[in-house]
Amino acid sequence: MKTIKFFLICAATVAGFFFSIMNGSVEIAPAQVFGELDETKRQILMNIRLPRTIVAMLVGVNLSLSGAILQAVMKNPLADPHIIGISSGAGLFGIFVMMVAGDAGAFVTPAAFIGAMLAATLIYVLAWKDGIRPIRVILAGVAVSAFLGAGISALLIFYSDKVHGALLWMVGGLSARSWQHVELLLPYSIAGTLATFLAARHLNVLQLGDEVATGLGVRVNLVRTILTAIAALLAASAVCVVGLLGFVGLIVPHTARLILGSDYRILLPGAAALGAAVVTISDTVARTIFAPTELPVGILMAMLGAPFFLYLLRKEL
């Protein structure tokens, strides 16, 4: 049954891909996708829709896997790179490099990774008191996120001539994403995804508790550090390309867990496929629902994710 559900999720991912490349201000019929296109539609498909759709799928995979890892590592079902401040750490360092160094795309992701890792470490230290409790992680994350958000606001004041682009980046959107962004994101997505899948066994063991994991020969603190670094890398690479896109890492792992269960060997691939479908479909809806005005996908995800977060918060407390 789980295998059937997994293939249904993969089918939704494929459907989301074609839904994205066919819909927009210029509609492309299914027969035209596989047939001959006139030059205008071919340019739209190859240079606008296709790279944007691929970026959306990669971002969905990265944020979903990052959220799944953080929920296991921090023993917190409410953990999400955006909610607990990891994305804000990536955003602060990333936007600093973009504003100060200008055209330095190759350095943005490493800088964002450092920011994300520092934010994750700070949250973990602040939340630790005779162990980790979910509510402490949330409170520490909110405080760290607010602090880092103040830093981002300060940068916007000091570099006011670049505010417009930075504001769009802070909301989270996929407008004007090109093959250059695909090339920037793809290596980090491949490396992070492979590392996450290889860590599935350790994530399963962490669910048993620290004492049991230690008894099974797992070096818990080292494993947590490595997994947090993987989650930070995935979140940072996504943030660099689309900005502070929130709630994907919260909604998708929970939904995948309800469908596929808690075994990370199947949960992680399912969350990756579902994340790609969710971001791709959400972006397509966001850019077409109020056409010709394009709504950043981050706004739509916040409208969907905030009620979901409140539901989970009430359930956990």
Secondary structure as GFF3:
##gff-version 3
##sequence-region A 1 317
A	DSSP	alpha_helix	2	22	.	.	.	ID=ss1
A	DSSP	alpha_helix	30	34	.	.	.	ID=ss2
A	DSSP	alpha_helix	39	44	.	.	.	ID=ss3
A	DSSP	pi_helix	45	49	.	.	.	ID=ss4
A	DSSP	alpha_helix	50	73	.	.	.	ID=ss5
A	DSSP	alpha_helix	86	101	.	.	.	ID=ss6
A	DSSP	alpha_helix	105	127	.	.	.	ID=ss7
A	DSSP	alpha_helix	134	158	.	.	.	ID=ss8
A	DSSP	three_ten_helix	160	162	.	.	.	ID=ss9
A	DSSP	alpha_helix	163	171	.	.	.	ID=ss10
A	DSSP	alpha_helix	179	198	.	.	.	ID=ss11
A	DSSP	alpha_helix	200	206	.	.	.	ID=ss12
A	DSSP	alpha_helix	210	215	.	.	.	ID=ss13
A	DSSP	alpha_helix	220	242	.	.	.	ID=ss14
A	DSSP	alpha_helix	248	260	.	.	.	ID=ss15
A	DSSP	alpha_helix	264	288	.	.	.	ID=ss16
A	DSSP	alpha_helix	297	316	.	.	.	ID=ss17
###
